[in-house]
């Protein structure tokens, strides 16, 4: 195991189905949260063992095993698997307001929504679920009004500022104020592992005019390649959204560096399972 517990992210490997938690969120008594690993499930082969989705055309895992994996991780985190609502991610910036009527969608019954990369709610006993294998999970908790959000931010979502849009939706729907929102940037690919070409770098240059000064982008000599820091880019997006720096916490866990316990699309060329982020208000 290469993962080491830090002040921002921890795993209890003694659990039958371990998951990553964030101390800053563990201190908030009205929520439960977690981020899955690839350990403690029943899937096999490239999906071994805690695969939580057939999200790409390359993924062909047994749906019954995926369902069992959800039951196991739900039991470990302490949430009701029947009340999960799973996003339908397409790398856009649409945010869905989730209610009790949505419970089970994406797992036990079909979704009545599509193209949703972010979920928000203020209702208890609903577990928001978004899925990953290198992209950035963004957790949001309004500690005053007891509202939450969970957002999938790939590079496209990052340059489109989906984190800012999520904050705006929390404010619009639940009267949240930026000063009351705690955010966590969860496990995802780190700058050293995320090499991009000129076309993607140009999108970051447009979205972040100071991308080189803030080290969001670093040129790799004359290769025509760049290293991209999605963690810093999302932190900048959240600062732009009005969150205070001390309320933005970066897990600093790389999915690609820790591919023995986390799935990484980049590391495996797409031959992998899916991780998931979980966030719920306690009833």
N, C-alpha and C positions, 0 to 999 in steps of 0.2 A: 504494500500500500504506500503510495507516494503522498497522499493527503496528510497534512499536518493541521491540527486545530490551531486557529488563530483567534485574535480578539474579535474578529468580524464574522467568523464562520466556524462551526463546530460539527463533528460527527461523533455519535456514540456507536462504535463498532461492535459493542456487546449486544446490541439489539438484533433480533432475528431479521428485521427489515430496517436497516439503518437509513437515516436521511440527514441532510444538512440543515442546520438551524442557525439563526443569527441572534446573538445575545441581545442586540438592541430591540429586536422584536419579541424575544422571549420575556422581556421585562414588561410588556404590555399585556395586562391580564385579560382583556376582553377578546383576544384573538388567539388562534392557533395557526401555525404556519410550518412550511417545510419545503425542501427541494430534494427530489429523489436521487438515489445513486443507481448504479446498475447491479446492485447487490440485493439478495434476499427474495428474488422472485422465482418464477417457474419456467420462464422462456428459455430457449436453447439456441445453440449455434451463435450466429452474429448478434442475436437478440439477448444473449445471456446476461443477467437472468431477469432483471426488473425492467422489461420493455413496457412502455405505457402508450404505445401508439403505432398504427400503420399510417403514418402521415405522408409518406412519399410513395411514388409508384414502385420504388425499389423495395419497399417493406412488405413482407408477406407472412407476418407472424400469425399464429393461431389466435383468433379473437377470444376464445375461451381462456387462454393463458393470459392475455392482456387484462381481461376482466378480473381474473384471480389476482394478478399483480396489483390492480387498483384496490382490491379488498385488503390485501396485505399492507400496502402503504397507508391506507386509510386507518387501519387498526393501529399501526405504529404511531402515526401523528395524533390519532385520537379524534377523528372526524367520521361522519356518517357517509359511507360510500354512495348511498342512495341519493344524497343531497348534493352531489358534485355537479358542476356545470362546466363543460369543457369548451374552450374557444375553438374557432374554425379559422386558423391563421393563414393569411395570404400575403403577408408583408405590406399591408396597408395600414391606415391610421384610424380605422373605425373602432369605436368603443361602445360596448353594450351595457345598458343598465340591467342588471340581473335581479330577478324576483323569484319567489317561491315557485311560480309556475314554470320556471326553467329547470328545476331540479331534475337530474337524471339525463339531461340532454348531452349528447355526445358520447354517452356510455351505455345507458340502458334504453334510450329511445332517441329517435332522430332529432336533430336540431331543427328549429324553425327559423334559423338565422345562418348567414354565410358571411365570409369576408370580415371576420371579427378578430382583431389582434389584441384587444384589451377588454377587460371585464371590471365593472364596479358594482358595489352594492352597499346598502346600510342595513340589510336584513340579517338577523342572526340565523345560524344553522344552515347556511348555504356555503359550500366550499367552491371558491373560484379555482379553476385549473387552466394553466397554459403550458405548452410543451416546447421542448428545446433539445438541441444537440450541438450547440456552439453559440447561438444567438443569445441576446441579453434579456434575462428576466428582470422586470422592474416591479418591486413591491411598494405599495403606498398604504399608509395608515394615518387617518385623521384621528388623532388621539383625543380631540375634544368632542367632535360630533359622532364619533364611532362609525366612520365609513371607511371602506377599503377599496383598493384597486390592484389589479394584477395585469401586467402588460408585457407582450412579446415585442422586443425591439431588435430586429436584425439590422443589417447595415442600411437597408432602405428605410426602415422605420426610424432609425436614428437620424438620418439626414432630413427626414420629414418631421422630426421632433414629436414622435408619438408620446414621449414622456411628458412634454408640455401639454399636449392635447388631453392626456389623461388627467393631469392636474386641473385643467380648465373644466373638464366634465365633472370632477368631484366638486368643484366650487359651484358649478351651475346646478347640479342635481341635489347636493346635500349641504349647501351653504358652507362648505369647507373654506378655511382660510389657509393660505400658504404657510404661515408660521406655525400651524398646528399639524402639518403633514410630515411624517417620518418616511423616508424612502430608502430602500436597499437595492443596490445593483448586484444582482445575484451571479452565480457561477456561469461563465461564458468564456469564449476564446480570448486569450490575452494578446497584447500587442506583439509580443515576440513570435506568436504563432499565426497571427492574422496578416498574411502577406496579400496585398492586392495589386491589381494592375492599374494602368494610367486612367482608364475609363471610370473606374470606381473612385480612384483618388480625386478625379476632377469633380465628382459629386460632393465629396467632403470639402474640397476647396471652396465650392460655392456656398455650402451650408455653414461652414466654419471659416470665415476669412482669416482668422488667426491660427489655422490648423497647425502650421509649422512652429509658430512661437509657443503654442501650448503643448506641442509634441503629440497632438492627435495624429498627425502624419509625420513620418520620417522617411526620407528617400534612402533607398538601398544603393548607394553609389550611382553608377551609370547603367544599372540593369534595367531601368524602366519599371521597377517594382518599388512598392512602398510598404511600410509597416503601419498598421492602423490601430489606434487605441480606442476601442469601442467603450471602454469603461470611462475614460476621460471625456469622450464625446457626449455620452449620456449624462455625465455629471454636469457638463456645461449646459446641456439642454434643461436639466432640472434647476440649475441656478437661474437660467433665463426665465423659467416658469415662476420664479419667485420664492423657491425653497431656500432656506438658509443653509450655508455650507455645513454647519454642525449637524444638520438633520439629514444629510445625505451620506450613506454608508456604503462603501464598496467592499464586497466580500473578498475580492482578490483571489478567487478560486478559478483556475483555468480548466475548462473541460478538455482541452487538447493535451495539456501537460499531465492531467490526471486521468488519462484514458483507461487506466486499469480499473477505475471505479466509476467513471462517468462516460457517457457516450459522446463522441465527437465526430461530426459529419466530415470535417476537414481531415482529421487523422485517418479515417477509414474509407474515404472516398464514397461516402453514402451507405456503406455496408454496416448498418448499425441500428440500434433501437432508439427509443425516444425517452428523454427525461421529462419530468414535469415539476412545476411549481404549484404550491397549494397555499391558499389563504382563506381564512374563515373567521367570522365573528361568532363568539361563543354565545349560545342561547341562555 
